[in-house]
Amino acid sequence: HLATSLPLPSERDHLRPRIDLIVFMIDIKSKHSLKNVETSLAYVDASFFLGKVCFLVTGVGRVNACSIEMNVVCKLGETYCSPVLFCELELEGIRASTAQRLLRMLQICAGHIPGVSALSFSLLMRNSNAD
């Protein structure tokens, strides 16, 4: 399910499935994109930041067209204790591998991978990003 911003409309709450993972997409070429994510973060329950939120930064292949500093996005990940994934959606191979990573994260967050919790996976992701 996709939403352009939060909060989600309440009139369909009873039909909405459980939310296992929230992926905030940030277009590195759009300051509006970052502002929208920052505004939406206020509507996320604090418990989701324990492994069920990640930031997906798109457009990183065009560094000269960036409107957002990379360190601002990395700081966002640190502030919310959430992993940051960087990708270039225009390259098919990177798009496919990013989709596979997100699907694996979703499987973990939904509890479909025995022995791995969303929190432990998030800590592993953060530790590997620090290397």
N, C-alpha and C positions, 0 to 999 in steps of 0.2 A: 504494500500500500504506500502511496506517495502523498505527501502533503507539502505545500509550498511554504508553510509556516505553522507555528504553534501559537495558541492552543488549538487543538482539534475541535471541530464543532460538536457540541454536546448532544444535539438532537439524534444522533445515530449511535450513542454510547452502547446501547443494548445489543447492537448488531456487530460492533467492533470486536475482532479477536484480540486475545492477549498480546501485548507488545513485548517482544523478546529482545529487540535490538533497535536502537535509534541511530541512524547514520545521517549526520549533518554534512551536506555537500556545500563546499565553498569553492566558487570559481575564482581562481587567483587573479583573474583579470577584472573582477568586479567588486568594488568596495561595498556596493549595495548587497551583494551576496553575503559578505562577512557581517554586515550590520543586521541583516535578517536572521542569521544564525545566532548572533549575540542576543538579539531580542527574544528569540524563541527559547534560548537556554533557560530563561527565568520560569518557563512553564514545565520543565522536566523535574520530576520527583528526584530528590537527592539520592535515593537508593539506586537509580539507574546509572549513576556515575561509578558504581562499583562493578564495572565490567560490561555494561550494556549500552554504552554510548561510544561512538567513534566519529572522527572527523575525516571526511574524504575530500581531499584538495585536488581539484581538477585544473587542467591547463598549465601544468608545471613545465611542459616542454617548450614554452615560449617565455623564457625569463625576461626578455626585453619588453614584453607586453604586460607584465605584472603590475597590478594596481595595489597589491597587498604585499607587504614585506613577509618573507618566509618566517622570520622570527616571531611575528605577531601570531601566526597560525600555530607555531610550535608552543608558544606561551599559552595559547588557548588550551591545547592538549594537556600541558602541565597543570594549569589552573584547575581543570576539571578531571584530572587523573584519568584521562582517556587517550587511547592511541590515535595517532594521526597517520593516515595513509595518503601517499602522493601518487597521482596517476595522470596519464595523458589519454583522454578518452578517444582521441582521433587515431590512435595507433591500436589496431585490432588485437595484437598480441598482449599489449599491456592492459587493454580493456578486459580481455578474457581472463587474464591472471588476477586482475583486481576483483572481478566478479566472483572468481573462485575463492579468493581470500574472504570476501564478504559473506559468501555462502557458508564457508567453514565457520566463520565467527558466529553467524546466525545459528548454525547447528549446535555450537557450544552453548550459546546464550539460551537456547530453547531447551537445553538439557538432553540433547540427543547423542552426545558423545560421553560414554561412561568414563568416570574418573577425572573429568576435566570440568571445572566450574568456570563461569564467566569471569569471576574475580581473579582466579589463578591465571587464566588465559590473558586477561588484561595486564596483569603484572608481568607476565612473560613478554608481552608485546612492548610494554614500556621499557623493560630492561634491555630488549634487543635494539630498540630505537636509541638507547643511550650509548651503545657500543660504537 
